[in-house]
Amino acid sequence: MGPVNRAETAPPPSSGTPFPSPPRFERSAEVDLAAIRANVRRIRALAAPARLMAVVKADAYGHGAVPVARAVLEAGADALGVAHATEALELRAAGIGAPLLAWLHTVDTDFRAALAADVELGVSGWELAPIAEAARELGTTARIHLKIDTGLGRNGAPEALWPELVRAAARAEAEGIVRVVGVFTHLAVADEPSRPETREQLERFRAAVATARAAGLRPALRHAANSPGLFAAAGLERPENMLLDMVRVGVSLYGLSPFADRTPEDLGLVPAMTLRSTVSAVKEVPAGQGVSYGLTHVTDRPTTLALVPLGYADGVPRSGTGGPVRIQGRTYPEVGRVAMDQIVVDLGAPGRSAPELGLLGAEAVLFGAGENPSASAWADAAGTINYEIVTRVSRRVPRVHLHAAEDRTGAAGTRAAEHRTAEEQAAGERTTEERA
């Protein structure tokens, strides 16, 4: 099921008729767009004067790409970033005209469609030729960002091949079929600020930019910092060496910490997603009761079990045994194996199934903001990271977007124009002197 925007779906009140309550779903992922806007403002303050590219790949980390893209642009993001060109085209189809970069391609990527939709493209090597050909056929100029692998070992041109890539890009730029607007890399261990590899990557990146400029390129945007890089920059002797001209921030937009030892609150962030359902059954069980497939959990005392209809088909990790669930103001552990459609929660004592206690139908929150359990707690239970916990919430769980902005007219187009003007001014002012 697609996203639901309560502000947009509820009909307006009529004279003498009470305003109707918003629909209540059996399960939902509530996404607080006000929290996302607040996170953007926090991130922009840390990044300034660098620009902000808000990363909305993977359906905005499971939060809903289109409403999140609108929210981050309203809050001041300068550009959007996605992995795949298909993701970029979905945003364009929704009327979002902001600067938009897609950087992960295959031989089947439709570069013509991307260029026709004014999508900027990342280039790590082989992509330059088909992008240039598509631009030549369309009679347009492709706006590209060259990527160098400075140590992560994924996409990006190897250092040995970088000089040839920038020379080829310079030839294509001279022909008028491409314009190199950016150079970028991706950091491998910025979430561990004490490790030396990040400094080494930034030094390699500085050298790569110098090589690009020596080839005659004048990229206006150098970008390397991700979420942990942004927050770690304050601890550097020269933060500008990390922040550069633009930062690419993903997980922190959604109020999650990229560090194992720091909470969102430590960073001034607010988690945006709340994964919730309701208790669908309550039952008393004796000591010795096995629970869920494999009977891997056996009760050691009489207790009350609550059934919550969220399982691995909804994105709850099957390996997340012991994850926290908040019911009626208290947090209890999930017990036994996570099943496809449901989890079991041990309420800690017998006698809690009495109807007057109201547990049947009570809200059950797996993670969210404030006193709710965190996505990181579920990540710990599952042996993974909080990025995965929110991103894996499946389409079977409706997204309910709260605090949607009412006036979006022209915002994306205005942001695009401002971005282009600033970029062109920066390109005109930049010299071959390395500023990194």
N, C-alpha and C positions, 0 to 999 in steps of 0.2 A: 504494500500500500504506500502511496506517495505521501509527502509531507502535508500536514494539516496546519493551517495558520488560524488560530482561534480568532484573531482580530479580523480576519478576512471572511471566515465562514459563518460566523454568527450573524443572523439577520438583524437589522436595526429595530429598535423598539418602536412600537406604534402606540398611539394615544390610548391610555387605559390598560395597556398590556405589559406585564412585567417583562424585563429583559430576560431572555431565556438563558439557562445555564449552558456552558460549553459542553460539547459531547464528552462523555467519559468512556475511555477505551478499556478493554480488558487488560491490555498492556500497552505501554507507550514509552517513548523516549522524549521527554520534554526538553526543549532546547531554548534556553533563555538568551534571546538576542541582545537584551540589555547588558547581560554579563559579557557577551562577546564584544560589544561596543566599548565597555569599560576596559576590557583587556587590551583592545586596540589602542585606546588612549594611553594606557600605561606603557605599552610597548613603544609607541611613537615618542613618548617623553624620554625613554631610555636610548632610543636610536638617534634622536636628533643630533646633528642636522641631516643625517642619512635618511633616505626614503625607505618606505616600508612596502615590501611585496608580501601580501597575505596569501599563504599557501592553502588552497581549497581543494586539493586533489583528493581522490577517494571519497567523493561526495562530502567534502569538507570534513574529513576524518569521521564520517558517519553522521554528521550533524545536519546535512542538507545543503548542497553546494549553492543553489540559487539564493535562498533566503540569507545564508551566511555571507555570500559574496556581496549582496546588497547592504547588509549590515556593516561589514568591514569598510566598505567604500564610504558609507554615510559617516562612519567614525573617523575617517581620514586616511585610510590605506591608499597608497599611490598606485598600486598595481596588484594584479592577481597572478598566482602561479599554480600550474597543474602539471601532472606527469604527462598525460596523454593528450594528443590533439583532439581526440573524441570528447574528452572532458571539456576542453576549451570551446568546442563547437556547441556543446549543450548550453554553456553559459551565454554564448552569442545568440543562440536560438531563443533564450529567455529575455533578450533585449539588453544584456549587459555589455556596454561598449568600452569599458575601462581597458587600459593596457593589460595584456594577458600573455603570459609566457608558458609554452609547453616544451618540455625538454627531453622526454624519453620516447624514442621512436623505434619503429620496426620497418622492414622493407615493405610492409603493407600500409604504412601510414599514408593518408591522403593529404599530401603536402599542398596540392592545388586547393583543396577545400579550406585548409587552414589559412593559406595566404589570402584567398578570396574573402575570408572572414576577418582579416587584419589581425591574425594571431602571430605573435612573435615566437620564434623557434630556437631551441637550443641545438647547438651543433657540436658533436664530439669528434667528428671525422668524416666517415662515409656519407653522412647525411647532406653535406654541403653540395655535392653534385646533383642529387635529385631535387633539392630545394632550389638551387640555381636554375635548373631546367624548368621546374614548375613556374618560377618567376618569369623566366624568359617567355614561356608559352602564354602566360597571363598578361604580359606587358606591364609587370609591376615590379616593385623593389621589395625583396624579402628583408624583413628586419630580424636579425639573428643575434644570438648571444653565443660566443664561443666558450666551450667548457674544457678545462684542463683537469686531468686527474693528478692531484698533488699528493696523493697518498691513500685515498679510500679504496682504490682498486676496483671501482665499478665503472660507470660510463664517464666520459671525459677523455680527451686525447692524452695518451702517454707523453711524458716530457720529451722523449726522443722524437716523437712525431709532431710536436707542437710547432716548431719552426715552419715545417712544410704546410701545416694547416693554416697558419696565419698568412703565409704568402699566397696560398690559394684563395683565401678569403679576400685578400687585398686585390688580387686580379679580378675576382668577381665584383668587388665593390667598384673598381675602376670601370668595369663594363656597365655599371648601373643596375645590376640585377640583385645585388644584396647591399645591405647597409649593416655593418657591425655596430650595434648599439650597446652591447655589453660583453664583458668577459667574466666568467664565474668559475667557482669550484665548490666542493662540498666537504665539510669537516667530518672527520671520523670519530674523534674522541673529545669533542668540546664539552660533553656532559661529565667529563672527568678533568676539571680545570688544572689539576696539578701535573698532568702528563705533558711531556715536551713535544709530542707529535703535532699538536695544534700550532704551536709557534713555528715548527719546521714547515708545516703546510703553508702557513701564511708567507713565509720567506720564499718558498717555491712559487707561490702565486704572484708575489711582487715581481719576481724575475720573469714570469710568464707574461705579465702585463707589459714589462719593459720590452720584451721580444716582440709583442704585438705592435707596440708603438714604433719600434724600429723598422717594422715592415710597412709602416705608413698608415696603420689603423689608428683611429681616434675614438675608442669606446667611451661613451659618457658614463657608463654604469659598471663599476666593479662591485661584485657581490660574492660574499663567502659565508657570512654569519648566519647560522640557523638559530633556533630558539636558545639552546644552551650557550652558543657563541655570543648572542646578544647579552644575556645576563652575566656571562663571565667577563665581558669586555670591561666592566667597571673595575675589575681587579688588575687590569693590565696597566703598565706604565704609560702606554700610548693606546687608549681605547680606539682611536681612529684607525689603527692598523687592522682592527677586527671589523669595525662598522663600515668602513670604506664609503661608497656612494649609496649603497642600498643594503638592507638586510632582508633575508627571506625567512619568514617566521611561520611555522605551522602549529605545532602542538600547543604552544602557549596562547595562541588566539582563543583556544577552547578552554582555557583556564586550568591546564594541566602542567605540572612541573616536569621539566626534562631531566631533573637531577634525582638520584636515589635518596639523597639525604636532605632534600629541601621540599617543603610542601608548597602548594599554590599560595597559601596565605603568606608564607615566607617571602614570596616573590611579588606579592601585591596583585595576585590573580584570583579570578572567581570561576570555578568550574561551571560550565554552561549546560551540560547534559545531566538529566536525572532519569535513570532507568527504573521504572516502577510497574507494578501490577497490583493485584489484590490477592488475599488469601482465598483459595478456592475450596479448601477442605481442612478440617481440624479433627484430629483423632487422638484418643488415648491409647498408649501402647505399654506393655509390661517391660520389665528388664529382660534382656535377651532377644529383643525384636530386631531382626535384620532389616536394613533399609536400602532400597534401590538395587539396581543390577549388581550381581556379584556378591551381594550382602557384605560389602566391604566395611560397612559400619553396623555395629550391633549395640543397641542401647545397654548401658550399664546400670540403669535404674528405671523405674516407671517414669514416664514423661509424656508430654503432649507434642505431637508433630503437626506442623502446618505445611500444607501443599501450596506452592506458588507456581502458576503456569507460565514460567519462563525457562527455556532449556537451551541446549546447544543449537537448535534450529533458529533460535532468536538471537544467538550470538554469545550466550553465556558459555565460557570455555568448559569443555568436558573435564578438563584437568583442574577445575577450580574448586574442588572439594574443600570445604571449610570457609568459603567466602562469606562475608558478612551480609546480613539482611536486616533492615530496620523495620520493625512493626510496632505500632502503638508506642512510639517513643523509646523503644529499647532495641538494642542490636543483638541478634542471635546468629549462630553459625549454620550455614548450610551443611547437611550431613549426607553421607553416601554419595554415590556417583551422580553427577549431573546427567539427566536424561535428555532426550531430544526435545521434549515439550515441557518439562517440569523439574523443579528442585524441591527438596524436602528440608524444612527448617526445624531444628530442635528448640522448643520454647522453654526448655530448662526445668520444667516441673510438671507433675501431673495435675489434672483438674482444671485445665485452662480451656477445655472445649465447651464449657457451659455457655449456652446462647447469650446469657446476660453479659458476658465479658466482651461480646462483640467482635471476636476474632474473625469469624466468617465474613468475608467482604472487606476486612480492614486493609488499608494500603500497605504494600510491602515494597520498600525501596532498596534496590541493590547498591546503587551508588548515586551520588549527587553532591550538592554543595552543603555548607553549614554542618549541622549535626549528623547528616547522612553519612553512611560509609563512603569511602573514596574509591574512584576507579583504580587507584594505586593499590588499595587493599585487595581488590580482586586480582590485580596483576600479580601481587605477591603470592596469593593462593594458587594461581595457575602457573607460576614460574615464567611470567612474561613481563611486558611493559604496559604502562597505562595507554600508550598510543594504540596498541592492539585492542584493548578492552573496549574503547569507544568506537573504533573503526569497524569492528566485527559485528556490531549490533545489526541484525539483518533487516531486510525489507519487510519481514512479517511483523515487525514492530513499527507502528505508525509514529512518525515524528510530529510532535505538536510544538509549533514555534510560538513562543510567548514574546510579547513586547515588540511586535513587528512595527517598523516605522510606517507612518501613514503617507508621507510625501516623499516619493522617490523620483519624481519627474525630473529628468535631465541630469540627475546626479552623476551617473556613470559617464555620460558624454562630456560633462564639464570636467570631471577628473581626468579623462583621457586627454583633453585639450591642455590642461594645466601640466600634465606629465610631459607631453610632447614639447611644450614651450620650454619647460625647465631643462629638459634633456638637450634640446638644441642649443640653449644658452650655454650649458655646461660643455658641450662638445666644442663650441666656438672658443671658449675660454681656456680649454685644456691645452697644454703644450706637451712636448715629448719628455719633459722632465718628470721623472717618477715621483709621485707624491705619496705612495704607500709607505 
